[in-house]
Amino acid sequence: MARLYITLYGVLFVTIAFFFVSLTWFPDLVLHGTVKRYYERAMLGAYELVENRLQGKPPSSWEGVIRDLEPHFHYGLGLYTLNQIDVSEKQKRIVQAGELIFQEEVEQTQFFRRVFDSDQYLMMVLGPNPEQEERDQVAGIVYLIESKFLTRERSDWPIVLQELDEIFDMPLSLFNIDDPVLPQDRMTDIEAGKTVILGLEEMNETYYKRLGDSDQVFRAGPFPVPPLIRYFNPILYFLLALLIAVAVYIWVRPVWRDLTRIDRGVREFGTGDLDTRLMVRRRSALKPLADAFNTMADRLQRLIHSHRELTGAVSHELRTPIARLRFRVDMLEEPLHEGDRERHIRAMRKDIQELEELVSESLSYSRLDRERPDLVLEPVNLNDWLNELLIDLEESLPTQRVVCECSTESVDRVVHLDSRLMGRAVKNLLRNAHRHATSKIVLRGDFREGEASIVVEDDGSGIPEQERERIFEPFARLDSARDRESGGVGLGLAIVNQIARWHGGRVWIETSVLGGARFILAWPEQASGTVKQ
């Protein structure tokens, strides 16, 4: 849960951080072309009118003309050389080519355009955008337009309107002052000769100006702001929501895919396909869940497989002594000599003992195979512990000589082990060696590369190499000397293998220098478990 939360939080944090960082360059990247076209529509006509004032005059007189016009431009009007313009090299190349450039600052926007083919550049400045500031911004442009009308005859005004229409990229019109199309609620300002601007809040500006003392009103507009500029803030919010949606989708998609796999795998496992395992990405947030399921599935499959094998093997092993018992019972029902009767009874007792041993060993193996016991580890001196264990087994190993060897490296070495379980494993190994040894069994403790080991070897017939792994399987027997006639039920070595695994170790078989088999049980010196103090 924590990993999923941290991952999702990180995805959202990176997404939102990227969004706000991109605000430093994204608006300029997206809007620059649109804003440039918008400004060109608004300003190129004004530049044309100023240039008309400069047309035919020597460049030396341009400063005077601009000085006379400057009072009508509240935010600034001036002539500059290229070196005096504080813009980038790229913008300098653009303005040298005769195009309009602009530079936006906090309170104003500066525009530059080359005057004809000279080395002079005309600057106009626009300020903030409320109506009063808007009037101040366009005051100079309105003055130029009004002057163009008033310097011509009244009869020529339609021609002047046509000329202005060619240089301004906006609708231009003339109306009688009593025309109802004009905004009646602002007629007082229009009649007073003020510049009236409507549609600022709607970003659809329209300008009205009475031409001098005439009965004609000039209208410019409506001059709509491009939709990209008008709706830029909602677009930004939409992009933020889209980025978050994409980021969450990118995060959710693999998680959902893994959940789908887990759901399908659980269903398949539930229908009885015990080979099903959950396969998810190595870095998936659901990897611990998949690993836990796979571990559980492995354990369940192993337990079910072990149960089936154990059930089948026990059933098979029970048949032989039961058949012998049935045979003996049938024989006892017939008239027999006393010696034959005693022989059959002894055989029946032996079969019953075999059945008891089979049941006891089967239950022990089933318990060990079903669940991992809590190991109670004790620090013991390995050689002393083996000697004590051997004393307990002396009576059950009367026909062979058991030698407990001790290497100089292991005299005082202390290891951690579960005495009860490890003792049972060693006893099973010794009993196995006892059944197959000719005359000698060697028991010793050893240490190598951080592992403790117990070695049991005999001088019997040995175990073929190809059978050495199979011998640790439940009820496994060999076809040679180590068969049913030698005793045992075939579970002793399987139990040894389980106990070795519980200690984090292993058991394997080699060829003994005595000629028989050498069993080696090894486990880490510091085995995991509850250490008994």
C-alpha positions, -999 to +999 in steps of 0.1 A: +000+000+000+028+024+009+046+017-023+015+023-044+008+056-026+044+068-029+045+059-066+012+077-073+022+107-053+055+109-071+038+106-105+014+135-096+041+156-081+064+153-111+034+160-135+023+192-117+059+204-113+065+199-150+033+218-157+043+248-137+079+248-150+065+247-185+046+279-179+078+297-182+082+288-219+049+271-230+028+303-234+055+321-254+059+290-276+022+285-283+010+321-283+039+340-300+026+335-335-010+343-326+000+374-305+023+386-333-006+384-359-029+401-334-005+430-328+002+433-365-035+437-372-038+464-344-005+483-350+005+482-387-023+506-396-009+531-370+026+527-384+013+534-419-003+566-407+029+578-390+049+569-422+024+590-442+035+619-421+071+612-428+066+605-465+085+629-487+103+646-458+141+643-454+153+620-426+168+649-408+132+663-402+117+631-389+127+638-353+106+670-354+075+652-368+078+625-342+082+652-315+050+669-326+031+636-325+045+623-293+021+642-269-008+623-285+009+590-277+007+588-239+029+557-235+057+566-259+067+573-294+102+577-307+129+571-334+159+549-326+188+533-343+193+495-344+220+497-317+196+515-294+170+488-295+173+464-266+162+432-283+178+399-292+199+394-323+172+373-339+146+401-334+171+426-348+174+405-380+136+404-382+131+441-378+159+449-403+138+429-428+109+454-423+087+433-401+071+444-369+086+431-336+073+435-301+088+431-266+064+426-237+073+438-202+053+440-170+035+472-175+038+479-213+045+464-247+071+480-270+067+478-308+095+485-333+094+488-371+119+500-396+110+533-413+111+528-450+146+515-459+164+539-435+185+531-405+158+546-383+133+525-363+100+538-350+089+527-315+054+527-302+044+517-267+011+503-253+004+501-216-021+483-194-056+475-207-084+491-186-106+515-207-088+546-196-054+531-203-068+518-235-079+553-245-044+565-237-029+538-257-049+544-289-050+582-284-022+587-309-036+563-334-071+580-331-054+614-336-038+602-368-070+587-381-090+618-372-064+641-387-065+621-420-103+628-422-102+664-412-074+674-436-096+663-465-129+676-478-161+662-464-170+648-498-137+628-498-143+611-465-157+579-481-125+577-501-104+583-469-124+555-452-115+532-481-078+541-478-078+534-441-096+502-447-067+490-469-041+497-441-061+486-411-070+449-407-103+456-390-139+467-399-141+505-403-173+525-407-188+560-407-222+568-391-244+598-386-244+609-351-281+602-348-278+567-361-294+542-337-266+517-343-243+538-321-243+530-283-270+552-270-259+549-234-225+565-243-238+591-267-229+619-243-192+610-244-193+605-282-209+639-287-183+655-265-156+641-288-142+615-264-129+582-276-154+555-264-142+519-262-167+491-258-162+453-254-130+454-233-143+428-208-156+406-236-122+410-254-142+422-285-131+458-287-149+485-307-138+521-309-160+552-315-148+587-322-166+618-334-147+635-362-141+670-350-174+690-349-190+671-377-221+649-375-200+619-385-188+592-360-159+569-370-161+533-358-133+508-357-141+472-349-153+450-335-118+439-331-120+404-316-091+389-297-081+355-312-097+325-295-064+311-285-056+342-265-091+346-251-094+310-239-057+305-230-063+301-192-090+275-196-068+257-221-040+257-195-064+242-169-075+216-195-039+208-203-031+204-165-061+180-161-050+162-193-014+158-180-027+145-147-050+121-165-022+108-188+002+105-159-024+086-138-032+064-168+005+056-174+007+046-137-026+027-136-022+008-169+006-015-158-010-019-123-043-028-139-026-052-163-008-069-133-042-070-114-058-086-145-030-112-146-033-118-109-071-122-112-068-146-141-040-166-123-060-169-091-091-181-110-070-207-129-054-219-097-088-221-080-101-243-108-073-269-101-045-258-123-018-261-097+010-252-121-004-216-124+020-189-112+016-151-113+040-134-137+043-096-131+069-071-139+100-072-117+095-035-107+057-038-103+041-025-071+022-058-069+054-079-071+053-087-033+017-099-037+026-120-067+056-135-049+035-143-018+009-160-040+036-180-059+052-190-026+018-202-014+011-220-047+044-237-045+038-248-010+002-260-017+013-278-049+042-295-030+019-304-001-008-318-024+018-337-044+034-350-013+000-360+001-008-379-031+026-396-031+024-404+005-011-418+002-001-439-028+031-450-012+016-459+022-012-478+004+014-497-016+036-504+015+006-516+035-003-542+010+027-565+016+025-569+054-013-571+053-010-598+026+015-617+048-007-613+078-037-627+059-016-656+047-004-664+082-040-662+096-051-686+069-022-709+078-031-708+115-066-719+107-052-752+095-038-780+117-001-773+122+027-786+143+036-765+173+069-754+158+052-742+126+025-723+147+052-705+167+070-696+135+039-681+119+031-661+151+066-647+152+063-637+116+029-620+123+044-601+152+072-589+128+046-578+103+027-559+129+059-542+141+066-533+105+031-518+102+035-498+134+069-485+121+054-476+088+025-457+104+049-439+128+074-429+101+046-419+077+030-396+103+064-381+112+072-374+075+038-360+069+041-337+098+076-325+087+065-321+051+033-302+060+047-274+081+080-260+091+086-265+128+098-237+150+135-246+154+148-242+189+185-237+183+210-247+210+247-237+210+265-271+213+300-284+210+295-306+179+319-334+188+307-337+224+271-337+212+278-365+187+295-386+214+265-383+237+242-392+208+263-423+200+261-435+236+223-435+233+225-457+202+250-483+214+224-508+223+206-506+189+238-510+169+253-542+184+268-558+153+289-530+139+317-510+154+309-472+152+339-449+153+334-413+162+362-393+147+373-358+157+393-334+136+416-309+152+397-280+137+364-291+153+375-300+188+361-269+205+338-256+177+303-246+188+273-247+164+236-239+166+211-267+160+178-281+171+190-311+192+157-330+189+154-328+151+191-330+143+195-359+167+167-377+148+184-371+115+217-384+127+200-415+142+183-422+109+217-419+091+233-443+116+204-468+114+206-467+076+244-473+078+238-501+103+215-519+080+241-519+051+275-518+067+297-549+068+317-542+099+325-505+104+306-472+106+324-438+109+307-407+125+324-373+126+317-336+127+334-312+104+335-275+094+341-259+060+335-224+046+310-213+072+291-246+073+290-273+099+286-308+087+280-343+101+294-372+081+282-408+083+300-435+062+300-473+061+319-501+044+288-516+028+280-520-009+275-483-015+249-465-037+251-461-075+257-425-085+225-424-107+204-434-076+219-409-051+193-382-056+163-406-057+173-422-024+160-391-005+125-395-020+098-410+002+096-448+001+125-450-024+145-482-023+172-496-045+172-528-064+206-539-050+216-547-014+197-518+001+162-532-005+132-542+015+150-572+030+175-550+047+147-534+068+131-499+071+101-484+053+119-460+030+112-427+049+142-423+071+164-406+045+134-384+033+131-372+069+168-365+071+164-344+039+135-324+054+154-317+087+185-305+067+162-281+047+146-268+079+181-259+092+189-241+059+212-269+048+213-299+025+223-336+025+241-355-002+259-388-009+295-395-019+316-427-022+333-435+011+370-445+014+357-475+033+341-487+001+304-480+010+284-448+011+293-415+027+263-393+038+271-356+045+246-334+062+257-297+061+240-265+074+251-229+082+269-225+115+245-197+123+212-214+114+180-193+115+156-199+143+149-192+180+182-194+199+178-212+233+198-194+259 
